Amino acid sequence: MAIKYSKNVGAARDNYLRVLQKVKNEKAAALKSWSDVCIKELKKVSTVSEAIAAFRSAPWGTPAKKEALAKWAEVCTTIEELRAAYDVTYKRFSWIYDNPVLQKWEWMSCIEVHTATTTDELESAYYGCPNVREVDHVENHKPSEVRAFEKWAQFCSTFEELEGLCQAVDRTSSRSYQRDAYDKRYDELYFKKKGVYPVRHQISMM
């Protein structure tokens, strides 16, 4: 680019601003072109590895980046794949409404919890769920992690099993949903054994 030399400061400044605006416009046009090409190429993506490559090649701050993320979520078929994708994307797309990977991960985790029929399956589902803090702000939705622990507690048929569950789970030992699920199942087991609820439960009902 040829630089036009000016005779005074005012003209030099004006010339600089014109050049700067021209570069800015050309940069924006080039970025849009890059984004458009990436979006077009997404139609060819059908595997996780292809989706990762497409996501990495798309420029940040453009529609292509968001569409590449959506495509990545689309081609993932397992919780493990979604979890790996979220580990890469959460710093820029941490809010669930902005991250289709997290949305699908939570959805698949809820299904896994719902279909679990053994404690082993529930344990696997629980540790495979998104962190409750990442999804607990979704309106009218109980996080999959909470669902998993509540169902896991209900599978405990003795006080020993219930205590063992709480000792084994160290991921969120101080969270209220764990205490609530534990107390609920403890009261049920106590009533089943003695025919009355524990004193704590009776006081809470007054």
Secondary structure, 3 states (H helix, E strand, C coil): CCCCCCCCHHHHHHHHHHHHHHHHHHHHHHHHHHHHHHHHHHHHCCCHHHHHHHHHHCCCCCHHHHHHHHHHHHHCCCHHHHHHHHHHHCCCCCCHHHCHHHHHHHHHHHHHHHHCCCHHHHHHHHHHCCCHHHHCCCCCCCCHHHHHHHHHHHCCCCHHHHHHHHHHCCCCCCCHHHHHHHHHHHHHHHHHHHCCCCHHHHHHHC
